[in-house]
């Protein structure tokens, strides 16, 4: 079901949106400053996703982590029992990012939204649901309060005895890519951030995943990564397949960006989905080696 939702999200973006930028003046504040004292007004809710499935294999366990919204569900790699501290990544899937589902069944290489390359490389993975998703407390806010949930999930992950807290990365695909860009603008606690197929402006989702008033400029600005790139202080890498994806939206960010901490990569020979598997294999190898340095050469010839 989640894959159908993600395909729908991409279709809405490609066919239902005017990509000509209607940009507000770029803020001088940081995202953290802009959010201080701001109270969002939620005017709609998404579908009830129900309780998350229990993993049917050894790859993950279902846990609850404490967030400002209450206890939220997550899948996390269990202790491998080798007495070592491992690098880890918090991964945010696309579509309804607030809910989690089956991330343990092998996906087709042309569309591996579970980003299985990381766990196959021995990297601890955490897939956190967020407020209002699954059977969680709270309401979906769509790219706002969810930032706090993901940071709370990261705090939980960092305390696990088999995780190296200094080697935690953050990544996500599609709406998850948009989400991690906002987290990266709000916090510097990650080793690196990988955003696959995000968008610059929340309105580029054509009304999908918008739970606030879409006519309220402040509400929409706080949820749109293009306005907060100046806040990023952690290495952030933004990727998209060259074919049938969100590159036109990402290009707006690339053209506006003056922050050397953010790099943008258009990946030849791939689309919004096929880019995930070969790219995450490259990223996983760099994480395990302890040397994250993504260049244009990294994304050339991916198969």
C-alpha positions in Angstrom: 0.0 0.0 0.0 2.8 2.4 0.8 4.4 2.0 -2.6 1.0 2.8 -4.3 0.8 6.0 -2.1 4.3 7.0 -3.2 3.6 6.5 -6.8 0.5 8.6 -6.4 2.5 11.3 -4.7 4.9 11.5 -7.6 2.1 11.6 -10.1 0.4 14.5 -8.3 3.7 16.4 -8.3 4.4 15.8 -12.0 0.9 16.5 -13.3 -0.9 18.8 -10.8 1.7 21.5 -9.9 2.8 24.8 -11.3 6.6 24.7 -10.8 7.0 28.4 -11.6 8.3 29.8 -8.3 6.2 32.0 -6.2 8.8 32.5 -3.6 8.4 34.6 -0.5 11.3 36.8 0.7 14.1 34.6 2.1 14.0 34.7 5.9 16.9 36.0 8.0 15.9 33.9 10.9 16.9 30.3 11.4 14.3 27.6 11.2 14.6 27.1 14.9 14.1 30.8 15.6 11.1 31.0 13.2 9.4 28.0 14.9 9.9 29.4 18.4 6.5 30.4 19.8 4.7 29.4 16.6 1.4 27.4 16.9 0.4 25.6 13.9 -3.3 25.3 13.0 -4.2 21.9 11.6 -7.2 21.9 9.3 -7.2 18.4 7.9 -6.0 14.9 8.7 -4.7 12.0 6.7 -6.1 8.4 6.5 -5.9 6.3 9.6 -3.1 3.8 8.9 -3.7 1.4 11.8 -1.2 -0.3 14.1 2.2 -1.1 12.4 2.9 -4.6 11.4 5.1 -6.8 13.6 8.3 -7.7 11.6 8.2 -11.4 10.6 11.9 -11.9 10.4 15.1 -11.1 12.4 15.9 -7.8 10.5 13.9 -5.5 12.8 12.0 -5.2 16.0 9.0 -3.0 16.7 9.6 -0.5 19.5 8.1 2.6 20.9 10.2 5.8 21.4 9.2 8.8 23.5 8.6 12.0 21.5 6.9 15.4 22.4 3.7 13.9 21.0 3.9 10.7 23.1 5.1 7.2 22.5 5.5 6.5 18.8 6.2 3.3 16.9 9.5 2.5 15.1 11.3 -0.3 13.5 15.0 -0.7 14.6 17.7 -3.2 13.9 18.1 -5.5 17.0 21.4 -5.8 18.8 23.7 -8.0 16.6 25.3 -9.3 19.8 28.9 -8.7 18.7 29.8 -6.3 21.5 30.6 -3.5 19.0 29.2 0.0 18.4 27.9 0.3 14.9 27.2 3.3 12.6 23.5 3.9 12.2 21.0 5.7 10.0 17.5 7.0 10.7 15.6 6.5 7.4 12.3 8.3 6.5 10.3 6.5 3.8 8.2 8.4 1.3 4.4 8.8 0.8 2.8 9.0 4.2 6.0 9.5 6.2 4.1 9.5 9.5 3.3 5.8 9.2 5.6 2.8 8.9 4.9 -0.6 7.3 6.8 -3.5 5.8 10.4 -2.6 5.4 11.8 -6.1 5.8 10.4 -7.8 2.7 13.0 -7.6 -0.2 12.0 -5.0 -2.7 12.7 -5.0 -6.4 16.0 -3.3 -7.2 14.2 -0.8 -9.4 12.2 0.4 -6.4 13.8 -0.6 -3.1 12.1 1.9 -0.8 13.4 0.0 2.3 16.9 1.2 1.4 18.1 -2.3 2.4 21.7 -1.6 1.3 22.3 0.0 4.7 21.3 -3.0 6.8 23.0 -5.4 4.4 26.2 -3.5 5.0 25.9 -3.9 8.8 24.5 -0.4 9.5 21.9 -0.2 12.2 18.7 1.2 10.8 15.7 3.0 12.4 12.4 3.7 10.7 10.5 6.0 13.0 6.8 6.7 12.5 5.7 10.2 13.6 2.7 11.9 15.2 -0.7 11.0 13.9 0.6 8.0 11.8 -0.3 4.4 12.4 -2.0 4.2 15.8 0.2 7.0 17.3 -1.0 9.9 19.5 -1.1 13.4 18.1 -2.1 14.8 14.7 -0.2 14.9 11.5 1.3 18.3 11.0 3.0 17.6 7.7 6.7 18.5 7.9 6.6 20.6 11.1 6.2 18.8 14.5 7.5 15.7 12.8 10.9 17.3 12.9 10.8 17.0 16.7 9.7 13.4 16.5 12.6 12.4 14.3 15.0 14.1 16.6 13.5 12.2 19.6 13.8 9.0 17.6 17.5 9.8 17.0 18.0 10.4 20.7 16.5 6.9 21.4 18.8 5.4 18.8 21.9 7.1 20.2 21.3 5.5 23.6 21.3 1.9 22.3 24.4 0.1 23.5 25.3 -1.2 20.1 25.1 2.2 18.3 28.0 4.7 17.9 26.2 8.0 18.7 28.8 10.0 16.8 28.2 8.0 13.6 24.4 8.5 13.1 23.3 9.6 9.7 19.8 10.7 8.5 18.2 9.9 5.2 15.0 9.7 3.4 13.3 9.3 0.0 10.6 11.5 -1.7 8.5 13.1 1.0 11.0 11.5 3.4 13.7 13.4 1.5 11.9 16.7 2.1 11.4 15.8 5.7 15.1 15.1 6.3 16.1 18.4 4.7 14.0 20.2 7.3 15.4 18.2 10.1 18.9 19.1 8.9 18.0 22.7 8.8 16.8 22.5 12.4 19.6 20.4 14.0 23.3 19.7 13.5 23.3 16.3 15.3 23.9 14.0 12.3 27.1 12.8 10.7 25.6 13.4 7.3 22.2 13.8 5.7 21.0 12.1 2.4 17.8 13.5 0.8 16.6 11.5 -2.2 13.9 13.1 -4.4 12.7 15.9 -2.1 10.8 19.1 -3.2 11.7 22.7 -2.6 8.2 23.9 -1.7 5.4 22.1 0.0 2.9 23.3 -2.6 4.8 21.2 -5.1 3.0 18.2 -3.7 -0.2 19.5 -5.3 -2.2 19.5 -2.1 -1.1 16.1 -0.9 0.4 15.8 2.6 -0.7 19.3 3.5 -2.6 19.4 6.8 -2.3 23.1 7.6 -4.0 26.0 5.8 -2.3 26.1 2.3 -3.1 29.8 2.0 -1.2 30.7 5.1 2.3 31.8 4.0 4.0 31.3 7.3 2.6 27.7 7.7 3.8 26.8 4.2 7.2 28.5 4.6 8.1 26.6 7.7 7.5 23.3 5.8 9.4 24.2 2.7 13.2 23.4 2.6 14.1 26.1 0.1 13.7 28.8 2.7 16.0 27.2 5.3 19.1 26.1 3.4 21.2 28.8 5.1 20.6 27.0 8.4 22.2 23.7 7.4 25.6 23.1 9.2 25.9 19.3 8.6 27.0 17.9 5.2 23.8 17.4 3.2 23.6 15.6 -0.1 20.5 16.0 -2.3 19.9 13.5 -5.1 17.3 12.8 -7.8 17.2 10.6 -10.8 17.5 12.5 -14.1 14.3 10.9 -15.4 10.7 11.4 -14.3 11.3 12.8 -10.8 11.4 16.0 -8.8 14.5 17.5 -10.3 12.7 20.6 -11.6 11.8 21.4 -8.0 15.2 20.5 -6.7 16.8 22.7 -9.3 15.1 25.7 -7.7 17.0 24.9 -4.5 20.3 24.3 -6.3 20.0 27.7 -8.0 19.2 29.6 -4.8 21.7 27.7 -2.6 24.8 29.5 -1.4 25.6 27.1 1.5 28.6 24.9 0.8 27.4 22.3 3.2 24.6 21.3 0.7 25.4 19.6 -2.6 23.0 18.6 -5.3 23.3 15.7 -7.7 21.2 14.8 -10.8 21.8 11.1 -11.3 22.0 10.0 -14.9 20.3 6.9 -16.1 17.8 6.6 -13.2 14.4 7.8 -12.2 12.8 8.8 -8.8 12.7 5.1 -7.7 15.5 3.3 -9.5 18.1 5.6 -8.1 17.6 4.3 -4.5 19.3 0.9 -4.6 22.5 1.7 -6.4 22.9 5.0 -4.6 22.4 3.7 -1.1 24.9 0.9 -1.8 27.5 3.6 -2.5 26.5 5.6 0.6 26.5 2.5 2.8 30.0 1.7 1.7 31.2 5.2 2.6 29.5 5.1 6.0 31.1 1.7 6.9 34.5 3.0 5.8 34.0 6.1 8.0 34.7 8.4 5.1 31.6 10.2 3.7 32.6 12.2 0.6 30.0 12.3 -2.1 31.1 13.7 -5.5 29.8 13.7 -9.0 32.0 10.7 -9.6 30.1 8.8 -6.9 26.8 9.0 -8.8 28.2 8.3 -12.3 27.5 4.9 -13.8 25.2 3.6 -11.0 23.5 0.3 -11.9 
